[in-house]
Amino acid sequence: MINRRSFGKVAGVGTVGTSLIGWGASPAAAASAAPSGMRTPGGSTAGQGHTSFGPLRQIKAGELSIGYAEAGPAHGPAVILLHGWPYDIHSYVDVAPLLAAKGYRVIVPYLRGHGTTRFLSEKTFRNAQQSVVALDIIALMDALRIEKAVLAGYDWGSRTGDIIAALWPERCKALVSVTGYLITNREANKQPAPPTTEWAWWYQYYFSTERGRLGLENPQYRDELARLVWKFNSPTWHFDDATFERTATAFDNPDYVAIVIHNYRWRLGLAAGDPRHDSLEQRLAQGPVIGVPTVTLDGEVDPFTPAGDGSMYRDKFSGPYAHRTLKGIGHNVPQEAPKAFAEAVVEADSLRHR
């Protein structure tokens, strides 16, 4: 049966306005093709900027084969852009060319359980605790021989960037973190939040049940849930069907359900992590202060933006620092405000020289 999400494969760089010039300039340059059975999203939305990447690359990194897009000069300063849930690399489809034009080497990886990223072994624990996602990005940097990069992200991506900046500052030149400091303290998570906050997190509790896992396994419900979260998280972002479908292909990953369910259950203390990472989690539970140059961003209408215009997490950043609140913008900041996000990356990088 033909899946309604099958848009066709992107064979190369297309016309201006529908794909990123310079992305995947030659299919031979890719480390390997997308995994068998994975549809590469394509399509176009007239008048809405870039809508697709060129051929994705694959590289073995740690326990994964990571799928990623790359733009800009190969020897430019590295920027790694990290997506959240339920989103994917297309959150950066308009950010990446802006940074590439500034001379940056831009890497946009699929996080574990998303898109073309795959586990190398069927026997590997489908773990999604916070430290292991950060270790994935360190492994990716090692595989790509990137010693140090500017890290920028939102949602899961913010948390991952925060962790690397806190625990491995020698690998992080500068940081852009949407919603500020998102390192999880599971002990603190045992305490209830205000009811409006708990209500916004409804899917965490849904995923803590077998009913929620089965709901996420159902392809129709999986898409409906993601659309619902998109609309709630970004009330002023009027995305079209094509925009959603390009990202929804990333949810076809065979490990998507296991990774999403484990991530949210682990946060609530309902699932164990890997004992090998206990020491990292103990350090993260201390709430380490981040000393690298940082720009924090808040979306004004993001339901998860804490009150206080960044003041609630200001003491977690001890290095050169700037904060921006983006008026009328929701949770998916890079896709809703790509120019502002790209400017924040350049600003964070420049803070190193002040």
Order of alpha helices (4+ residues) and beta strands (2+ residues): beta-beta-beta-alpha-beta-beta-alpha-beta-alpha-beta-alpha-alpha-alpha-alpha-alpha-alpha-alpha-beta-beta-alpha-alpha
